[in-house]
Amino acid sequence: MIGQVLAGRYEVVEKGPDYPLFTLFFGRDRLRGGEVGLKVFREPFCHEPEFVQAAFESSRVSVAVVHPVLERVLALEVDPDGREPPFLVAERPKGQPLRERIRRMVQLSPQLALATAVSACEGLAALHEAGFVHGDVSAENVFVTPDGQATLLHANLWRSYPKSRTAGMVALPSMAPYLAPEISRGAMPSPQTDVYAVGVLLFEMLTGSAPFRAESPVAVAMKHASEPVPSPRMRNQSIPAYLDQIVRRCLQKAPEDRYADASALLADLRKLQDALKFGRTLRADRPAARTAPSPEPGPAQRPAA
């Protein structure tokens, strides 16, 4: 597809990541100028017009919530003759997928992980304050620049899944590592489930691995629901005790034991970010768990008083 001109105006110049429902290409808008992201629907979804339209409408949350961290979806292009697959046109995200950053660096420094989480939570806070939920925060759906500035892709896309017979099932494997336990029990996405996903992201950035891993989405979901909340500091002793506490609070089994929304989480992240900037140590004195406590840290990992 590289070199093609889609819809008579979008020149495809580079291939981006493959997602379960579409492939992301980067292109140039010959009519208005500037770079764009082109989300080309994959088989069989390109032949499901109701789902394609629903995906566009749900993604247009970016019109109601304008924020630099949130991807802006600009248009839906559908070839009436069916010669080209339908695709969404969006602003090109800056940087690279967070998943690639983690693969390359294995573990991000606490400062860089904090910067990325703060940036992502700024976008999520705007969504939550407007009454929306992202619903699919993951290392694949976050693009990040070298200094940790994030762009959140696919916000609200989950609302379109009921319009397809298979979209939800196809997307599940990539979503499973980030799904809060209540989602597996049939609950709808909420600000607290977005907070849970940010906790998983932080855990991955700080340790290089997910908090819960298994061979299938169902097995992963069972671990999220039943296994004790792990401590990232047990895997990486350079993590400040206060940051360890933040991550474990995000990963609590019960929604009421987490931060209420991204704004509440953002306040603690910024507090720690400022403390690290000025060389101060924050006391980790609030209980991080009331339901499934993590193992007691050894002497080398105990929080500083």
C-alpha positions in Angstrom: 0.0 0.0 0.0 3.0 2.3 0.3 2.9 4.9 -2.5 -0.8 4.5 -3.1 -3.1 7.6 -2.9 -6.3 6.7 -1.0 -9.6 8.6 -1.6 -7.7 10.7 -4.2 -5.8 12.7 -1.6 -4.0 10.7 1.1 -0.6 9.5 -0.1 0.5 6.5 2.0 4.2 6.9 2.9 4.8 4.5 5.8 3.3 1.5 7.5 2.6 1.7 11.2 1.5 -1.0 13.7 -1.0 -3.7 13.0 -4.0 -3.6 15.4 -6.7 -6.3 15.7 -9.3 -4.4 13.7 -7.2 -2.2 11.4 -3.7 -1.5 10.2 -2.3 2.0 10.9 -0.5 3.7 8.0 1.1 7.1 8.0 0.4 9.4 5.1 0.4 12.9 3.6 -2.8 14.9 2.9 -2.2 16.2 -0.6 -5.2 18.5 -0.4 -4.6 20.3 2.9 -1.0 19.4 3.6 0.3 17.8 6.8 0.8 14.3 8.0 -2.1 12.0 8.9 -2.7 8.6 10.4 -4.8 6.2 8.2 -6.6 3.4 10.1 -7.4 0.9 7.3 -10.0 -1.6 8.4 -8.9 -5.2 8.1 -10.9 -8.3 7.0 -13.7 -9.0 7.7 -14.4 -5.7 9.4 -14.0 -3.7 6.2 -17.2 -5.5 5.0 -19.2 -4.5 8.0 -20.6 -1.0 7.2 -22.5 -0.7 10.5 -19.4 -1.4 12.5 -17.3 0.9 10.4 -19.7 3.7 10.9 -20.0 3.0 14.6 -16.2 3.0 14.9 -16.1 6.4 13.3 -18.8 7.8 15.5 -17.4 6.5 18.8 -13.9 7.7 17.9 -15.3 11.2 17.3 -15.2 11.7 21.1 -12.1 13.8 20.1 -14.5 16.5 18.8 -16.2 16.8 22.2 -13.0 16.5 24.2 -10.2 18.4 22.6 -6.9 17.7 24.3 -3.3 17.5 22.9 -2.9 14.0 24.4 -6.0 12.6 22.7 -5.8 11.4 19.1 -8.1 13.5 16.8 -10.1 11.4 14.3 -10.9 13.7 11.4 -12.9 11.7 8.8 -14.2 8.4 7.6 -13.5 7.5 4.0 -15.5 4.8 2.3 -15.1 4.0 -1.4 -18.6 3.7 -2.9 -17.2 1.3 -5.5 -15.6 -0.9 -2.9 -12.2 -0.8 -4.6 -10.5 0.5 -1.5 -11.1 -0.6 2.1 -12.7 2.0 4.4 -10.4 3.9 6.7 -10.4 6.5 9.4 -8.3 9.6 9.0 -6.6 11.0 12.1 -3.8 13.3 13.1 -0.5 11.5 13.0 0.6 10.6 16.6 4.0 11.7 17.7 6.8 9.3 18.6 6.4 5.5 18.7 4.2 3.0 20.4 5.0 2.6 24.1 5.3 -1.1 23.5 8.4 -0.5 21.2 9.9 1.8 23.8 9.6 -0.9 26.5 11.0 -3.6 24.3 14.0 -1.5 23.5 14.7 -0.2 27.0 13.4 -3.1 29.0 12.9 -0.9 32.1 12.2 2.8 31.9 13.6 5.0 34.7 11.1 6.1 37.3 11.3 9.6 36.0 10.5 8.7 32.4 7.8 6.3 33.5 6.3 9.0 35.6 6.4 11.6 32.8 4.6 9.1 30.4 2.0 8.3 33.0 1.4 12.0 33.8 1.0 12.8 30.2 -1.4 9.9 29.6 -3.4 10.8 32.7 -3.8 14.3 31.5 -5.7 13.1 28.5 -7.7 10.5 30.5 -8.6 13.2 33.0 -10.1 15.3 30.2 -12.1 12.3 29.0 -13.4 11.4 32.5 -14.3 15.0 33.3 -16.4 15.1 30.1 -18.2 11.8 31.0 -16.3 9.5 28.7 -14.1 6.4 29.2 -11.1 5.4 27.1 -11.7 1.7 27.6 -8.6 0.3 25.9 -5.5 1.9 27.5 -2.5 -0.3 26.6 1.2 -0.1 25.6 0.1 -0.6 22.0 -2.5 2.2 22.1 -0.1 4.8 23.6 2.4 6.6 21.4 5.2 8.3 23.3 8.0 10.8 22.4 11.6 10.5 23.8 10.7 12.9 26.7 7.6 10.9 27.7 4.9 13.0 26.0 2.0 10.6 25.2 -0.8 10.4 22.6 -3.7 8.1 23.4 -5.2 6.3 20.4 -8.6 4.6 20.0 -10.4 6.4 22.9 -14.0 5.2 23.2 -13.6 2.7 20.3 -15.0 -0.1 22.5 -18.5 1.3 22.2 -18.6 0.3 18.6 -17.9 -3.4 19.2 -21.5 -4.5 19.6 -22.1 -3.5 16.0 -19.8 -6.4 14.9 -20.3 -10.1 15.4 -16.6 -10.6 16.1 -14.8 -7.3 16.8 -14.9 -7.7 20.6 -13.6 -11.3 20.5 -10.8 -10.3 18.1 -9.8 -7.4 20.2 -9.9 -9.3 23.5 -6.4 -10.8 23.4 -4.7 -7.4 23.2 -7.0 -5.9 25.8 -6.9 -8.8 28.3 -3.5 -7.8 30.0 -5.0 -4.4 31.0 -8.6 -5.3 31.9 -9.7 -4.8 35.5 -11.3 -7.8 37.2 -14.9 -6.3 37.1 -14.8 -6.2 33.3 -14.4 -10.0 33.1 -17.5 -10.2 35.4 -19.5 -8.2 32.9 -19.1 -4.7 34.1 -18.8 -1.8 31.7 -15.6 0.3 31.4 -15.4 3.1 33.8 -12.9 5.7 35.0 -11.7 3.2 37.6 -11.0 0.6 34.8 -8.9 3.2 33.0 -7.0 3.8 36.2 -6.4 0.0 36.5 -5.0 0.0 33.0 -2.6 2.8 33.8 -1.4 0.8 36.8 -0.6 -2.1 34.4 1.2 0.4 32.1 3.3 1.7 35.0 4.2 -1.8 36.1 5.3 -2.6 32.6 7.4 0.5 32.2 9.1 0.1 35.5 9.8 -3.6 35.4 9.7 -4.6 31.7 7.0 -7.2 32.2 3.2 -7.3 32.9 2.0 -7.9 36.5 0.0 -11.0 35.4 0.9 -13.3 32.5 -0.7 -16.4 31.1 -1.2 -18.4 27.9 -4.7 -17.3 27.1 -6.9 -14.2 27.7 -9.2 -16.2 30.0 -6.2 -17.3 32.1 -4.9 -13.7 32.3 -8.4 -12.6 33.4 -8.4 -15.2 36.2 -5.0 -14.0 37.5 -6.2 -10.4 37.5 -9.3 -11.5 39.5 -7.6 -13.8 42.0 -3.8 -13.4 42.4 -2.4 -10.9 44.9 -1.5 -7.5 43.7 2.2 -7.6 42.9 4.8 -5.0 44.0 6.9 -3.6 41.2 9.5 -2.7 43.8 10.1 -6.3 44.5 11.3 -6.6 40.8 13.1 -3.3 40.6 14.5 -1.9 43.8 15.2 1.5 42.2 11.5 2.3 42.2 10.6 4.8 44.9 8.4 3.4 47.6 5.7 6.0 47.0 5.6 5.1 43.3 5.2 1.4 44.2 2.3 2.4 46.4 0.7 4.3 43.6 0.9 1.3 41.2 -0.5 -1.1 43.7 -3.4 1.2 44.5 -4.2 1.4 40.8 -4.2 -2.4 40.6 -6.6 -3.1 43.5 -9.3 -5.7 42.8 -12.2 -3.6 43.9 -12.8 -0.4 42.0 -13.5 1.6 45.2 -10.0 0.8 46.5 -8.4 2.4 43.4 -8.2 6.1 42.5 -11.6 7.4 41.7 -10.5 8.7 38.3 -7.5 9.9 36.3 -7.6 13.3 38.0 -7.1 11.7 41.4 -4.3 9.5 40.1 -2.7 12.5 38.3 -2.5 14.5 41.6 -0.4 11.7 43.3 1.8 11.3 40.2 2.6 15.0 40.0 3.3 15.1 43.7 5.9 12.4 43.3 7.3 14.0 40.1 7.9 17.2 41.9 9.5 15.5 44.9 11.9 13.6 42.6 12.7 16.8 40.8 13.8 18.5 44.0 15.4 15.4 45.6 12.7 14.9 48.3 11.5 11.5 49.5 7.7 11.0 50.0 6.6 8.8 52.9 4.7 5.7 51.7 2.4 5.6 54.6 -1.0 5.0 53.1 -2.1 1.3 52.8 -1.9 0.3 49.2 -4.3 -2.6 49.5 -7.3 -3.6 51.6 -8.3 -6.7 49.6 -5.2 -8.5 48.3 -2.0 -7.3 49.9 1.3 -7.8 48.1 4.1 -9.8 49.7 6.0 -8.0 52.5 9.1 -6.4 51.0 12.5 -7.6 52.3 14.9 -5.3 54.1 16.4 -3.9 50.9 13.0 -2.9 49.6 11.2 -1.6 52.6 9.8 2.0 52.1 11.8 4.7 53.5 10.4 6.4 56.6 
